[in-house]
Amino acid sequence: MQSFMINKNQQANGDHEVHNATTGCIHMPNVENQVDLGYHASCKEAVAKAKQQWPSNKIDGCFYCCLACHTS
């Protein structure tokens, strides 16, 4: 299981990016802009949880640390 977080600030394209906090990422937001998503077996589970919590937001995996979940 790995720990994931989401950036509460949206990117220029409107996405809120999910990051893998266990492996780390050079593109992780500042701590004050991170929302913990908990531990998940994959980024797909973490993205699904984020979409469930914030259904009106565009949510995507980070290209650098959650490539399998990056769609835009």
N, C-alpha and C positions, 0 to 999 in steps of 0.2 A: 504494500500500500504506500502511496505517495501523497504528499500534502499539496493541495492546490489553492490558489487564491485568484481573485479577480480584481482588476483595476476599476475602481469606482468612477474614474474619469474616462470619458470616451475618447477614442482615437479620432483623427481627422475624418475618417470615413464613417464615423458613428458607432463603431464596434467598441464593446467593452471586452478587453482581452483577458483570457484565463491563462495563468502562468503556473508552471510546476515549481513550487516552493522548495521541494526536496532537492531537486537537481540544481536549482538556481537558474538565473537567466540575466544576461546583461541588460535586458530591456524591462526588468521588473520595475513597477512604479515605486515611488517613495512609500515608506511604511504607512504614513497617514492616509494614503490613497489605496491601501490594500484591504480587501474584505476576504476573510478566511472562508474557504469552501469545505474545509475538512480533508479527510483522507479518502482516497478513491483508488481503485485498481487501475484506472486509466483516465486519460484526459477526457475521453468521451463521457464517462460517468460524471466528471466534474462539470463539464459544459452542460450536460443535461440537468444537473442540480441547479446551476446558475440560471438556466432558462426557465426552470420551474419557479425559482424565487423571484425572478424579474422578467416576466413574460413579455413585457412591452419593450424591453431593451434588445438591441442587436448584440449578440454574444458570440465570440469566436475564440479559437485557440491561438496562442502566440505562434508565429511562424518559426521562431527560434527554439522554443522549449516544448511546444505542443503541436508540432507539425502535423501529426495525424488528425488533429481537430481544426486545423487552419483551413478556412473555406473562402475567405475574402481578403 
